[in-house]
Amino acid sequence: MFISIDEKATSWFTKEFEFNKPFSIRMFPQYAGFGEKHKGYSLAFSAEIPANAGFVKEINGITFFVEGNDVWFFEDTETYLSADDLVDEILVTFKEENKTTIN
């Protein structure tokens, strides 16, 4: 599991959620949409405090986290968060991690 959140994304979350820093953003699979990684699921966000975090990354006063029971959505995947300035929306890109097997 690898999650990259760039400066554009952190600025987007700061503006979108309108909270004073520090604050926390939960990343979780939501059953809706077409889903790029898992059919029927898309990545959703909410402003919450972690209860049982399985992943935590703090950037510029924002704590991004994934609860332990949601880690399955991110396993074996590189997840990249950025923002598109033209449409003022968060961009999420998934890339399957390369697995090396030794025989």
C-alpha positions as CSV (number, residue, x, y, z in Angstrom):
1,M,0.0,0.0,0.0
2,F,1.4,3.4,-1.0
3,I,-0.6,6.7,-0.9
4,S,0.9,9.9,-2.3
5,I,-0.8,13.2,-1.6
6,D,0.6,16.2,-3.3
7,E,0.6,19.9,-2.4
8,K,-2.3,20.7,-4.7
9,A,-4.4,18.0,-3.0
10,T,-3.7,19.3,0.5
11,S,-4.6,22.9,-0.7
12,W,-7.9,21.5,-2.2
13,F,-8.8,19.7,1.1
14,T,-8.0,22.9,3.1
15,K,-10.3,25.0,0.9
16,E,-13.0,22.3,0.4
17,F,-13.5,21.4,4.1
18,E,-13.0,25.0,5.5
19,F,-11.5,23.8,8.8
20,N,-8.7,25.4,10.7
21,K,-5.7,23.2,10.8
22,P,-5.0,20.7,12.2
23,F,-7.8,18.4,11.1
24,S,-8.2,14.8,9.8
25,I,-9.5,13.4,6.6
26,R,-10.6,9.8,6.4
27,M,-10.2,8.1,3.0
28,F,-12.6,5.1,2.5
29,P,-14.2,3.0,-0.1
30,Q,-17.8,4.1,-0.9
31,Y,-20.2,1.7,-2.6
32,A,-21.2,3.9,-5.5
33,G,-20.1,4.7,-9.0
34,F,-18.1,2.7,-11.4
35,G,-14.9,2.4,-9.5
36,E,-11.5,2.4,-11.1
37,K,-9.9,-0.1,-8.7
38,H,-12.8,-2.1,-7.4
39,K,-16.1,-2.4,-9.4
40,G,-18.9,-0.5,-7.7
41,Y,-16.6,1.3,-5.2
42,S,-15.1,4.7,-5.4
43,L,-12.8,6.6,-3.1
44,A,-14.6,8.9,-0.7
45,F,-13.5,11.4,2.0
46,S,-14.9,12.7,5.2
47,A,-13.6,14.9,8.0
48,E,-13.3,12.6,11.0
49,I,-11.0,11.6,13.8
50,P,-9.3,8.2,13.5
51,A,-10.8,5.4,15.6
52,N,-8.6,2.5,14.5
53,A,-6.3,3.8,11.8
54,G,-4.5,1.3,9.6
55,F,-2.7,4.0,7.7
56,V,-1.8,7.6,8.7
57,K,0.0,10.4,6.8
58,E,0.3,13.9,8.1
59,I,0.9,16.7,5.6
60,N,0.8,20.4,6.3
61,G,-1.5,20.1,9.3
62,I,-3.9,17.6,7.7
63,T,-3.9,14.0,8.9
64,F,-5.0,11.7,6.2
65,F,-5.9,8.2,7.3
66,V,-7.5,4.9,6.4
67,E,-9.3,2.9,9.1
68,G,-8.1,-0.6,9.6
69,N,-11.2,-2.2,8.1
70,D,-10.8,-0.2,4.9
71,V,-7.2,-1.1,4.2
72,W,-8.3,-3.8,1.8
73,F,-9.3,-1.1,-0.8
74,F,-5.7,0.2,-0.9
75,E,-3.7,-3.1,-0.7
76,D,-1.3,-3.9,-3.6
77,T,-2.0,-0.4,-5.0
78,E,-0.3,2.9,-5.4
79,T,-2.9,5.7,-4.8
80,Y,-2.1,9.2,-5.9
81,L,-4.1,12.3,-4.9
82,S,-3.8,15.6,-6.7
83,A,-6.1,18.4,-7.7
84,D,-7.3,19.6,-11.1
85,D,-7.1,23.4,-11.1
86,L,-9.4,23.8,-14.2
87,V,-12.4,22.0,-12.7
88,D,-11.4,22.5,-9.0
89,E,-11.8,18.8,-8.2
90,I,-9.7,16.2,-6.5
91,L,-8.0,13.7,-8.8
92,V,-7.4,10.1,-7.7
93,T,-5.2,7.8,-9.7
94,F,-4.6,4.1,-8.9
95,K,-1.7,2.0,-10.1
96,E,-1.2,-1.6,-9.2
97,E,2.0,-2.2,-7.3
98,N,4.6,-4.4,-9.0
99,K,4.9,-7.7,-7.2
100,T,8.2,-9.6,-7.5
101,T,8.0,-13.3,-6.9
102,I,11.1,-15.4,-6.2
103,N,11.0,-19.1,-7.2
